[in-house]
């Protein structure tokens, strides 16, 4: 009985979802269409250690224009055949400021490694953790430099795609 109780408590500390969302906005003054959303992102949060992880299938990003979606997945941009996933693994640096047993919105600092297009870079950003009853929502907004991840296709050079797209991540556990 003690083993079952301990297992239940351990499981309760790690929250997961398969429906986190990532919004990607690479619009420019020349082109307002390079915007996509992926609603099938896998995410996890360990409330005891602050460890977080996200995994997104590149082909699951949906654009309003199918032609842009094709370009996004081709070798000149994300090359989703060669690099099918993008991932983040990291930790909430100031976890002690978050009370997962008390409703509220908590400002957090997240630090980790982001892998896009087969390139892994350290990232650090601010975000929020919202606790309401038994649900937890984690959210963050940040931008990246495409060149840092080896993404520099013709559309980027022509100014049709932002060199520093904005990324928004939301996970509800």
SERO-4910 file (N, C-alpha, C, O; in steps of 0.05 Angstrom, whole numbers):
BEGIN
 pado doro    nc1    nc2    nc3   cac1   cac2   cac3    cc1    cc2    cc3    oc1    oc2    oc3
  Unk    A     16    -24      0      0      0      0     17     25      0     11     44    -14
  Unk    A     39     25     16     57     48     17     70     53    -10     74     76    -18
  Unk    A     77     31    -24     89     34    -51     70     47    -70     78     64    -86
  Unk    A     45     39    -70     24     51    -87     20     80    -81     18     96   -100
  Unk    A     20     87    -56     17    115    -48     41    132    -57     37    154    -68
  Unk    A     65    122    -53     89    136    -62     90    139    -92     97    160   -102
  Unk    A     82    118   -107     81    120   -136     61    141   -145     66    156   -163
  Unk    A     38    142   -132     17    162   -138     27    190   -133     22    208   -149
  Unk    A     41    195   -111     52    221   -105     73    229   -125     75    252   -134
  Unk    A     90    210   -133    111    216   -152     99    224   -179    108    243   -192
  Unk    A     79    209   -188     66    214   -213     52    242   -213     52    256   -233
  Unk    A     41    249   -190     27    275   -188     46    298   -191     37    320   -198
  Unk    A     72    294   -187     91    316   -189     99    322   -218    106    344   -225
  Unk    A     96    302   -236    103    306   -264     77    308   -280     61    290   -281
  Unk    A     73    331   -292     49    337   -308     57    335   -337     79    343   -345
  Unk    A     39    324   -353     44    322   -382     19    330   -398     -3    329   -388
  Unk    A     24    337   -423      2    343   -441     11    337   -470     35    338   -476
  Unk    A     -8    330   -486     -2    326   -515    -15    347   -532    -17    344   -557
  Unk    A    -25    368   -519    -38    389   -534    -29    417   -527    -45    436   -527
  Unk    A     -3    419   -521      8    446   -517      9    460   -545      7    446   -565
  Unk    A     11    486   -545     10    501   -569     35    519   -572     44    531   -553
  Unk    A     46    519   -597     67    537   -604     58    554   -627     50    543   -648
  Unk    A     60    580   -625     54    598   -647     81    610   -656     98    617   -640
  Unk    A     83    611   -682    108    619   -695    101    643   -714     84    640   -731
  Unk    A    113    666   -710    107    689   -726    132    701   -738    149    713   -724
  Unk    A    135    696   -764    159    706   -779    151    726   -800    164    729   -820
  Unk    A    129    741   -794    119    760   -813    138    784   -816    153    790   -797
  Unk    A    137    797   -839    153    821   -844    135    842   -857    111    836   -863
  Unk    A    145    865   -862    130    886   -876    124    877   -905    105    887   -917
  Unk    A    140    859   -916    137    849   -943    116    827   -944    101    825   -964
  Unk    A    116    810   -924     98    786   -925     86    781   -897    100    777   -877
  Unk    A     59    782   -896     45    778   -871     36    749   -866     22    743   -846
  Unk    A     43    731   -885     33    704   -883     51    684   -868     40    663   -859
  Unk    A     77    689   -864     93    668   -849     86    667   -819    102    674   -802
  Unk    A     62    657   -814     52    653   -786     41    625   -784     26    616   -802
  Unk    A     48    611   -763     38    583   -761     31    577   -732     40    590   -713
  Unk    A     16    555   -729      8    546   -703     11    515   -702      4    502   -722
  Unk    A     20    505   -680     22    476   -676      8    470   -650     17    478   -628
  Unk    A    -14    456   -651    -30    450   -627    -26    421   -617    -42    412   -600
  Unk    A     -6    408   -626     -2    380   -619     26    376   -606     39    355   -610
  Unk    A     35    396   -591     61    395   -579     60    379   -553     41    382   -537
  Unk    A     79    362   -549     81    346   -525     97    362   -504    119    373   -511
  Unk    A     87    364   -480    101    380   -459    100    366   -432     81    351   -427
  Unk    A    120    371   -416    120    360   -389    131    380   -370    148    397   -377
  Unk    A    122    379   -345    131    397   -324    132    380   -298    113    368   -290
  Unk    A    156    380   -286    159    367   -260    157    389   -238    174    406   -236
  Unk    A    135    389   -223    130    410   -204    149    409   -180    152    429   -165
  Unk    A    163    387   -176    182    385   -154    209    396   -162    222    409   -146
  Unk    A    218    390   -186    245    398   -195    245    423   -213    266    436   -216
  Unk    A    222    429   -225    221    451   -244    230    444   -272    232    461   -289
  Unk    A    236    419   -277    245    411   -303    221    412   -323    199    404   -316
  Unk    A    227    423   -346    206    426   -367    217    414   -393    241    414   -398
  Unk    A    199    405   -410    207    395   -436    184    399   -456    161    396   -448
  Unk    A    191    405   -480    172    408   -502    183    394   -526    207    395   -531
  Unk    A    165    381   -542    173    369   -567    151    375   -588    128    369   -583
  Unk    A    160    387   -610    141    394   -632    149    380   -658    172    381   -666
  Unk    A    129    367   -670    134    356   -697    133    380   -717    113    394   -718
  Unk    A    154    384   -732    156    407   -750    133    407   -770    122    428   -776
  Unk    A    126    383   -781    105    382   -801     77    389   -789     58    393   -805
  Unk    A     75    391   -763     49    397   -751     44    427   -749     22    435   -740
  Unk    A     62    444   -757     57    472   -758     39    478   -781     45    471   -804
  Unk    A     16    491   -776     -4    496   -797     -3    526   -804     -6    544   -787
  Unk    A      0    532   -830     -1    559   -841    -27    563   -855    -40    544   -864
  Unk    A    -36    588   -857    -61    594   -872    -57    589   -902    -77    584   -916
  Unk    A    -33    591   -912    -27    587   -940    -11    561   -943     11    559   -934
  Unk    A    -23    541   -957     -9    516   -960     18    518   -974     36    502   -969
  Unk    A     21    537   -991     46    541  -1005     69    548   -986     91    538   -988
  Unk    A     62    566   -967     82    573   -947     88    549   -929    111    545   -921
  Unk    A     68    533   -923     73    509   -907     92    490   -922    110    478   -910
  Unk    A     89    487   -948    108    471   -964    136    482   -962    155    467   -958
  Unk    A    139    508   -966    165    521   -964    178    517   -937    201    511   -934
  Unk    A    161    520   -916    170    517   -888    182    489   -884    203    486   -870
  Unk    A    170    469   -895    179    441   -891    201    432   -910    213    411   -905
  Unk    A    207    447   -931    228    440   -950    256    446   -940    260    459   -919
  Unk    A    275    436   -954    304    438   -947    313    467   -944    331    472   -928
  Unk    A    302    485   -958    310    513   -956    302    527   -931    312    549   -925
  Unk    A    286    514   -914    278    527   -890    281    507   -867    303    505   -856
  Unk    A    260    492   -859    262    475   -835    271    446   -842    280    432   -824
  Unk    A    269    438   -867    278    412   -876    267    390   -857    282    376   -844
  Unk    A    240    389   -855    227    371   -836    231    342   -841    227    325   -823
  Unk    A    239    334   -865    246    306   -869    272    298   -854    274    277   -843
  Unk    A    291    316   -855    317    311   -842    316    318   -812    328    304   -796
  Unk    A    300    338   -805    298    347   -777    268    348   -769    256    369   -769
  Unk    A    256    324   -763    227    323   -759    217    336   -733    193    342   -732
  Unk    A    234    340   -713    224    351   -688    242    375   -679    265    377   -686
  Unk    A    229    392   -664    243    413   -650    237    408   -620    215    401   -613
  Unk    A    258    413   -603    254    407   -575    265    429   -557    282    444   -565
  Unk    A    255    429   -533    265    446   -512    267    429   -487    248    416   -480
  Unk    A    289    431   -473    291    419   -446    304    439   -428    324    452   -435
  Unk    A    292    443   -405    303    464   -387    291    462   -359    278    442   -352
  Unk    A    295    483   -344    287    484   -316    277    512   -309    287    532   -320
  Unk    A    257    513   -292    248    539   -281    269    546   -260    272    532   -240
  Unk    A    284    568   -265    306    576   -247    297    585   -219    310    579   -200
  Unk    A    274    598   -218    264    609   -193    240    593   -183    219    605   -175
  Unk    A    242    567   -183    219    550   -176    208    555   -148    184    551   -144
  Unk    A    225    564   -130    216    569   -102    195    591   -100    182    593    -80
  Unk    A    193    607   -121    173    629   -120    145    620   -129    126    635   -128
  Unk    A    144    595   -139    118    584   -149    106    565   -128    120    547   -118
  Unk    A     81    570   -121     66    552   -103     46    537   -120     25    548   -128
  Unk    A     51    511   -125     32    495   -141      7    488   -126    -11    475   -137
  Unk    A      6    494   -100    -17    488    -84    -34    513    -78    -54    512    -64
  Unk    A    -26    536    -90    -41    561    -85    -47    575   -112    -29    579   -128
  Unk    A    -72    581   -116    -80    595   -141    -64    621   -144    -60    635   -125
  Unk    A    -56    626   -169    -42    651   -174    -27    650   -200    -24    629   -213
  Unk    A    -16    674   -208      1    676   -231     29    682   -222     33    702   -207
  Unk    A     47    666   -229     75    668   -219     94    674   -243     94    660   -263
  Unk    A    110    695   -240    131    701   -259    154    682   -255    163    678   -233
  Unk    A    163    670   -277    185    651   -276    207    658   -296    202    672   -316
  Unk    A    230    648   -290    253    650   -308    259    621   -316    263    603   -299
  Unk    A    260    616   -342    265    590   -353    292    590   -368    297    608   -384
  Unk    A    308    569   -363    334    567   -375    337    539   -386    330    519   -372
  Unk    A    347    536   -410    350    509   -421    363    509   -448    377    527   -456
  Unk    A    357    487   -463    369    484   -490    346    480   -510    329    463   -506
  Unk    A    348    495   -532    328    493   -553    342    481   -578    363    490   -586
  Unk    A    330    460   -589    341    447   -613    321    451   -636    298    442   -635
  Unk    A    331    464   -656    316    469   -681    334    464   -704    358    472   -704
  Unk    A    324    450   -724    339    445   -749    366    431   -743    386    434   -757
  Unk    A    365    414   -722    389    398   -714    410    413   -699    431    402   -694
  Unk    A    405    438   -692    424    455   -678    413    461   -650    390    468   -647
  Unk    A    429    457   -629    421    462   -602    436    487   -591    460    489   -593
  Unk    A    420    505   -580    430    530   -569    418    534   -541    395    527   -536
  Unk    A    434    547   -523    422    554   -497    402    577   -501    407    595   -517
  Unk    A    381    576   -485    361    598   -485    353    604   -457    354    587   -439
  Unk    A    345    629   -453    335    637   -427    313    657   -432    317    676   -448
  Unk    A    291    654   -419    268    672   -424    251    674   -398    253    657   -380
  Unk    A    234    694   -398    215    698   -377    189    685   -385    183    684   -409
  Unk    A    173    676   -366    147    665   -372    129    667   -348    136    681   -328
  Unk    A    106    654   -349     88    654   -327     78    625   -322     76    609   -341
  Unk    A     73    620   -297     60    595   -289     34    604   -275     35    618   -256
  Unk    A     11    594   -285    -14    601   -273    -26    576   -260    -29    555   -273
  Unk    A    -32    578   -235    -43    555   -220    -72    563   -214    -78    584   -202
  Unk    A    -91    545   -221   -119    550   -216   -131    523   -210   -136    506   -228
  Unk    A   -137    518   -184   -147    492   -176   -126    471   -181   -103    473   -172
  Unk    A   -134    450   -196   -115    429   -201   -101    432   -229    -85    415   -237
  Unk    A   -107    454   -242    -94    458   -269    -71    478   -267    -71    496   -251
  Unk    A    -52    473   -284    -27    489   -286    -24    497   -315    -26    481   -333
  Unk    A    -19    523   -319    -14    533   -346     13    547   -347     19    564   -330
  Unk    A     30    538   -365     57    550   -368     57    565   -395     48    554   -415
  Unk    A     68    589   -395     68    605   -420     94    622   -421    104    631   -401
  Unk    A    104    625   -446    127    642   -450    127    652   -479    117    639   -497
  Unk    A    138    676   -483    142    689   -509    171    696   -511    183    706   -493
  Unk    A    183    690   -534    211    696   -539    216    697   -569    198    690   -585
  Unk    A    239    705   -577    247    704   -605    274    690   -608    289    688   -589
  Unk    A    279    681   -632    304    668   -638    316    681   -664    302    694   -679
  Unk    A    341    676   -668    354    685   -693    356    660   -711    369    640   -703
  Unk    A    343    660   -734    343    637   -751    371    629   -759    377    605   -761
  Unk    A    389    648   -764    416    642   -771    431    626   -750    448    609   -757
  Unk    A    424    630   -725    436    614   -703    430    584   -706    445    567   -696
  Unk    A    409    578   -720    400    550   -723    405    540   -752    395    519   -760
  Unk    A    421    555   -767    428    546   -794    405    549   -814    405    535   -834
  Unk    A    386    566   -808    363    570   -826    367    597   -840    366    618   -828
  Unk    A    372    596   -866    377    620   -881    369    617   -910    385    624   -928
  Unk    A    346    607   -915    336    603   -942    331    628   -957    333    650   -946
  Unk    A    324    626   -983    320    649  -1000    298    669   -990    301    693   -993
  Unk    A    277    658   -978    256    676   -967    266    693   -944    257    716   -941
  Unk    A    284    683   -928    296    698   -906    313    721   -918    311    744   -910
  Unk    A    330    714   -938    347    733   -951    332    754   -966    341    777   -968
  Unk    A    309    747   -977    292    766   -992    275    784   -974    261    802   -984
  Unk    A    276    779   -947    260    795   -929    231    787   -927    215    801   -915
  Unk    A    224    764   -938    196    754   -936    191    739   -910    168    735   -902
  Unk    A    213    731   -897    211    717   -871    229    731   -852    252    737   -858
  Unk    A    219    737   -828    234    751   -808    259    735   -800    258    711   -797
  Unk    A    281    749   -797    306    736   -788    305    729   -759    320    713   -749
  Unk    A    286    742   -744    282    737   -715    252    733   -709    240    751   -699
  Unk    A    242    710   -716    213    705   -711    206    704   -681    223    697   -664
  Unk    A    181    711   -676    171    710   -648    158    682   -644    145    671   -662
  Unk    A    163    671   -620    152    645   -614    136    648   -587    146    660   -568
  Unk    A    113    636   -587     96    636   -563     89    607   -556     81    592   -574
  Unk    A     93    600   -531     88    573   -522     68    573   -499     71    589   -480
  Unk    A     48    556   -501     28    553   -479     23    523   -475     17    509   -494
  Unk    A     25    515   -450     19    487   -443      0    487   -419      6    500   -399
  Unk    A    -22    472   -421    -40    469   -399    -39    440   -389    -43    422   -404
  Unk    A    -32    438   -364    -28    411   -352    -51    405   -333    -52    384   -321
***
